[in-house]
Amino acid sequence: MSSRQLHLNVNLLHSGVYASAWRLPDSDPRACFDVGHYVRVARIAERGKLDAIFLADTPAVTDRIDYRPFMSLEPTIILAMIAASTSHIGLIATASTTYNEPYNIARRFATLDHASGGRSGWNAVTTADAASSRNFGLSGVLEHKARYDRAKEFAEVVHALWDSWEDDAFVGDKATARFVDTSKVHPIAHRGTYYSVAGPLNVPRSPQGRPITVQAGGSNDGRDLAAAQAEAVFTLAQTIDEGVAYARDLRARAAAYGRPGDAIVILPGLATVIGSTEAEARRRQDELWELVPIEYSLARLAGTLQIDPAQLKLDKPLPDPLPLPANANHTMFNGTVNLARRGNLTVRELLRALGGGVGHRIIVGTPERIADDIEAWFRAGAADGFNLMPDVLPDGLEAFVETVVPILQNRGLFRKEYAGSTLRDHFGLPKPPSRFAKRASAAASA
Ligand SMILES: Cc1cc2nc3c(=O)[nH]c(=O)nc-3n(C[C@H](O)[C@H](O)[C@H](O)COP(=O)(O)O)c2cc1C
């Protein structure tokens, strides 16, 4: 068994990553509103010994809900339900740094960490869609750089709050009536550009010390946030070269913050369409693609490129030039345009390659082919693992767990059993000491 182990997450996108997944005969159209659906999928992921499940989130109706399921239920409540029905699978959810307060987010994910025995992870995103801004008294999306500057301070405050209790602050001594050793509970006294937070947190230090912080956003600002504050990143890469270049850049940035190269687990998105034969997998992809209304895919692409859909001619390449709008989703914009230019694709071919809006890399094929692909990226250093997006849920994940995972296990690339019970154990990340405990011991030894 090689020492470096693969990490596999599942991005639990309601009925599956394809916009048409809910329309397949065996799919339950109501799945995205059914907590039981998420619990069932999480249990399949745990059976496959996967690292974690991830629930994306935006606090608004953003997608074309006339066509497809969407992010609806509040993710941390779903994760709490899943925590009660599972024992090892990691539990990661998005919470916006633009439309929340650091104290509430620190408290919510620390509580989830206590409730799950140390399996909690927070995906810190700035929320780049306009619909959310209008739900929080804004007329539009905050400027890209400002969103990330705020996110950086937000994450600093959350981490300080998570450190505000030392591991052994709780006493609970009935004889001496001593409940908590308050000398080990610390105000954080944060005064910054965006936040002023006294602290301490009102939740004791959680099993992981700090829940895992994840970041998703590959722009220059996004990478800087990840390098400074994240322990795992969700990325978008369409080729091994892109993956290697991103990994090198991120690790160099982390080193500039004094962090070791393996301090961050890099997980590109990977959508999977599995068949027992190549032909069967292609047929499944065709069936899913043909059920995606073309006007939906066009609207989604125009949204990513922030252009009028009328500019997109199906049998022509993308308009050229196509400048990157300053406040766009840089990762998705660049990933999409690079995919089109690299393959000299027409809009119709691009939409098909994007699976009608998936945006991430899609692999279609037999379990062996998918295992070979995952191994190639892993060995090339283009990824520490993947944020899997099965085509249809739960079936697509069931197929991955039943057919691809055993191949990866037999090649010694992926765990056959969980070695520990926390998300940090799964990701191979150390438990960070509280900064206050560190200061106390430094003062004691001075
Ligand atoms: C795998 C992945 C998951 C994401 N999940 C969310 C999410 O749950 N909510 C959200 O608002 N944005 C999400 N995003 C979008 C990012 O937060 C970010 O806005 C986007 O990647 C653009 O970032 P950039 O402009 O820094 O490149 C996700 C992005 C990726 C790659």
The ligand as an SDF file (V2000), in Angstrom:
LIG
                    3D

 31 33  0  0  0  0  0  0  0  0999 V2000
  -16.4230   22.1750   -6.5390 C   0  0  0  0  0  0  0  0  0  0  0  0
  -16.9440   23.5690   -6.3100 C   0  0  0  0  0  0  0  0  0  0  0  0
  -17.9730   23.7410   -5.4120 C   0  0  0  0  0  0  0  0  0  0  0  0
  -18.5280   25.0010   -5.2380 C   0  0  0  0  0  0  0  0  0  0  0  0
  -19.5410   25.1410   -4.3590 N   0  0  0  0  0  0  0  0  0  0  0  0
  -20.1230   26.3360   -4.2460 C   0  0  0  0  0  0  0  0  0  0  0  0
  -21.2370   26.4930   -3.3940 C   0  0  0  0  0  0  0  0  0  0  0  0
  -21.6540   25.5550   -2.7290 O   0  0  0  0  0  0  0  0  0  0  0  0
  -21.8260   27.7060   -3.3240 N   0  0  0  0  0  0  0  0  0  0  0  0
  -21.3530   28.7780   -4.0470 C   0  0  0  0  0  0  0  0  0  0  0  0
  -21.9170   29.8710   -3.9400 O   0  0  0  0  0  0  0  0  0  0  0  0
  -20.2860   28.6690   -4.8650 N   0  0  0  0  0  0  0  0  0  0  0  0
  -19.6870   27.4680   -4.9770 C   0  0  0  0  0  0  0  0  0  0  0  0
  -18.6330   27.3420   -5.8120 N   0  0  0  0  0  0  0  0  0  0  0  0
  -18.1920   28.5120   -6.5920 C   0  0  0  0  0  0  0  0  0  0  0  0
  -16.9940   29.1420   -5.9020 C   0  0  0  0  0  0  0  0  0  0  0  0
  -17.2380   29.5110   -4.6240 O   0  0  0  0  0  0  0  0  0  0  0  0
  -16.5350   30.3670   -6.6550 C   0  0  0  0  0  0  0  0  0  0  0  0
  -17.4880   31.3540   -6.6460 O   0  0  0  0  0  0  0  0  0  0  0  0
  -16.2080   30.0370   -8.0630 C   0  0  0  0  0  0  0  0  0  0  0  0
  -15.4290   28.8850   -8.1150 O   0  0  0  0  0  0  0  0  0  0  0  0
  -15.5010   31.1670   -8.7210 C   0  0  0  0  0  0  0  0  0  0  0  0
  -14.4210   31.5110   -7.9830 O   0  0  0  0  0  0  0  0  0  0  0  0
  -13.2980   32.4370   -8.5820 P   0  0  0  0  0  0  0  0  0  0  0  0
  -13.9670   33.6470   -9.1410 O   0  0  0  0  0  0  0  0  0  0  0  0
  -12.4270   32.6960   -7.3940 O   0  0  0  0  0  0  0  0  0  0  0  0
  -12.5810   31.6550   -9.6270 O   0  0  0  0  0  0  0  0  0  0  0  0
  -18.0420   26.1080   -5.9880 C   0  0  0  0  0  0  0  0  0  0  0  0
  -16.9880   25.9440   -6.8940 C   0  0  0  0  0  0  0  0  0  0  0  0
  -16.4300   24.6920   -7.0530 C   0  0  0  0  0  0  0  0  0  0  0  0
  -15.2860   24.5390   -8.0180 C   0  0  0  0  0  0  0  0  0  0  0  0
  1  2  1  0
  2  3  1  0
  2 30  2  0
  3  4  2  0
  4  5  1  0
  4 28  1  0
  5  6  2  0
  6  7  1  0
  6 13  1  0
  7  8  2  0
  7  9  1  0
  9 10  1  0
 10 11  2  0
 10 12  1  0
 12 13  2  0
 13 14  1  0
 14 15  1  0
 14 28  1  0
 15 16  1  0
 16 17  1  0
 16 18  1  0
 18 19  1  0
 18 20  1  0
 20 21  1  0
 20 22  1  0
 22 23  1  0
 23 24  1  0
 24 25  2  0
 24 26  1  0
 24 27  1  0
 28 29  2  0
 29 30  1  0
 30 31  1  0
M  END
$$$$
